Amino acid sequence: MLMTIGQLAERTGVPASAIRFWERHGLLPAPERQGGQRRYPPQAADRIVLLRKFQQAGLSLAEVREFQQDQPRRHAMIRAKVAEIEQRMIDLDHAHQLLTHALQCSRTDIVTCPTFREQQATWRPSD
């Protein structure tokens, strides 16, 4: 069952303008046309979900294109992106620790808190 761009947009929660943009940039395959209108197979929705996840992971359009095409460069890009995401996860964990402690800390300036300072010392890379 083929869908119009409006149906695809509704099904995925992605504006039709974004779908057309991704098509222009080669991130979505060109759809079949019937009577001059775009018609999408159900798999197009799956590809759009994947594109959204790529965006949420911080991949650029060039990286997404690379992911879909060139195997050797694709693996290098994926390894680099995984390392970047892992570092972001560490940074978010540190921010979570800081904010959780700040909610409980009685100090006006958290930098003067011994517990915070101990916690902060564990964030520094060991030499």
Backbone torsions as a table, in degrees:
resi	resn	phi	psi	omega
1	MET	NA	113.9	179.9
2	LEU	-82.6	149.3	-178.8
3	MET	-116.8	152.3	170.9
4	THR	-77.3	169.3	177.9
5	ILE	-63.9	-34.8	177.5
6	GLY	-64.5	-42.4	178.3
7	GLN	-65.8	-41.2	178.0
8	LEU	-64.2	-42.1	178.6
9	ALA	-61.8	-43.3	-179.9
10	GLU	-66.2	-42.5	-178.4
11	ARG	-64.7	-35.5	-175.6
12	THR	-99.4	-15.7	-176.0
13	GLY	76.1	16.6	-179.5
14	VAL	-108.9	129.9	-179.6
15	PRO	-59.1	147.4	178.3
16	ALA	-57.8	-33.6	-180.0
17	SER	-63.0	-37.1	177.9
18	ALA	-68.6	-38.7	178.4
19	ILE	-62.6	-45.7	178.3
20	ARG	-63.6	-40.1	178.6
21	PHE	-59.8	-48.1	-179.8
22	TRP	-62.2	-36.6	176.8
23	GLU	-63.4	-47.2	-178.9
24	ARG	-58.8	-32.7	-177.1
25	HIS	-95.5	11.2	174.4
26	GLY	74.0	17.5	179.7
27	LEU	-88.7	-21.4	173.3
28	LEU	-121.8	140.4	177.5
29	PRO	-65.9	149.0	177.9
30	ALA	-61.3	130.8	-177.6
31	PRO	-79.5	161.8	172.2
32	GLU	-66.0	154.6	177.3
33	ARG	-123.3	138.2	175.3
34	GLN	-130.9	118.5	-178.1
35	GLY	60.3	31.6	178.9
36	GLY	82.8	-4.7	-179.7
37	GLN	-100.8	144.4	176.3
38	ARG	-67.2	140.3	175.9
39	ARG	-133.0	125.4	-173.2
40	TYR	-111.6	140.2	173.7
41	PRO	-77.7	162.9	179.6
42	PRO	-56.0	-31.0	-179.2
43	GLN	-63.9	-20.9	178.6
44	ALA	-61.5	-35.0	178.8
45	ALA	-64.7	-39.8	178.4
46	ASP	-63.6	-41.0	179.8
47	ARG	-65.8	-37.7	178.9
48	ILE	-66.4	-40.1	175.8
49	VAL	-59.5	-42.8	177.9
50	LEU	-62.5	-44.2	178.5
51	LEU	-60.9	-41.1	178.1
52	ARG	-62.8	-41.7	178.3
53	LYS	-63.5	-40.9	176.2
54	PHE	-58.7	-45.4	179.0
55	GLN	-60.4	-46.0	-178.7
56	GLN	-63.6	-28.8	178.6
57	ALA	-81.0	-6.8	177.0
58	GLY	92.3	14.1	178.2
59	LEU	-75.1	138.8	176.2
60	SER	-79.5	169.2	176.7
61	LEU	-59.3	-40.7	179.3
62	ALA	-62.8	-40.7	179.4
63	GLU	-67.3	-39.0	177.6
64	VAL	-63.4	-44.2	178.3
65	ARG	-60.5	-43.5	179.0
66	GLU	-63.1	-40.2	178.9
67	PHE	-59.1	-36.2	-176.3
68	GLN	-83.1	-10.1	-171.7
69	GLN	-123.9	-76.9	-164.5
70	ASP	-86.1	111.1	-176.2
71	GLN	-58.8	-55.4	-176.3
72	PRO	-59.3	-47.0	179.4
73	ARG	-70.0	-31.3	179.8
74	ARG	-59.1	-45.9	-178.8
75	HIS	-64.1	-41.3	178.2
76	ALA	-64.1	-42.8	179.5
77	MET	-64.0	-42.4	-179.5
78	ILE	-64.6	-43.8	178.0
79	ARG	-59.1	-44.4	179.8
80	ALA	-64.4	-41.2	-178.7
81	LYS	-68.7	-38.2	177.1
82	VAL	-62.2	-43.9	178.2
83	ALA	-61.8	-41.2	178.8
84	GLU	-63.9	-43.6	179.7
85	ILE	-65.4	-41.3	178.1
86	GLU	-60.8	-40.1	177.8
87	GLN	-66.3	-39.7	177.4
88	ARG	-63.1	-37.2	178.1
89	MET	-63.8	-40.9	177.1
90	ILE	-63.3	-45.7	179.7
91	ASP	-61.4	-41.5	178.5
92	LEU	-66.4	-37.3	177.4
93	ASP	-63.4	-42.6	178.1
94	HIS	-63.3	-43.2	178.8
95	ALA	-62.6	-39.6	178.3
96	HIS	-63.1	-44.4	178.2
97	GLN	-60.1	-45.7	-179.0
98	LEU	-60.6	-50.1	-176.1
99	LEU	-67.7	-38.4	177.8
100	THR	-63.2	-43.8	178.2
101	HIS	-66.2	-40.1	-178.3
102	ALA	-60.5	-33.4	177.9
103	LEU	-65.0	-28.8	-175.9
104	GLN	-101.0	-16.4	-173.2
105	CYS	-76.0	137.5	179.9
106	SER	-90.8	-6.6	-178.9
107	ARG	-74.6	141.9	175.3
108	THR	-68.6	-43.1	178.4
109	ASP	-110.2	108.2	-174.6
110	ILE	-61.2	-24.9	179.9
111	VAL	-63.0	-26.3	179.9
112	THR	-86.3	-3.5	-178.4
113	CYS	-77.6	123.2	-179.5
114	PRO	-61.8	-37.9	179.4
115	THR	-64.0	-43.8	178.2
116	PHE	-63.6	-42.1	-178.7
117	ARG	-63.2	-38.7	176.2
118	GLU	-63.8	-44.0	179.2
119	GLN	-61.7	-45.3	-178.6
120	GLN	-62.7	-35.7	-179.4
121	ALA	-62.4	-30.1	179.7
122	THR	-75.6	-14.8	-179.3
123	TRP	-80.3	-22.8	-176.8
124	ARG	-74.4	139.8	176.1
125	PRO	-65.0	141.8	179.1
126	SER	-77.6	142.6	-178.6
127	ASP	-92.2	NA	NA
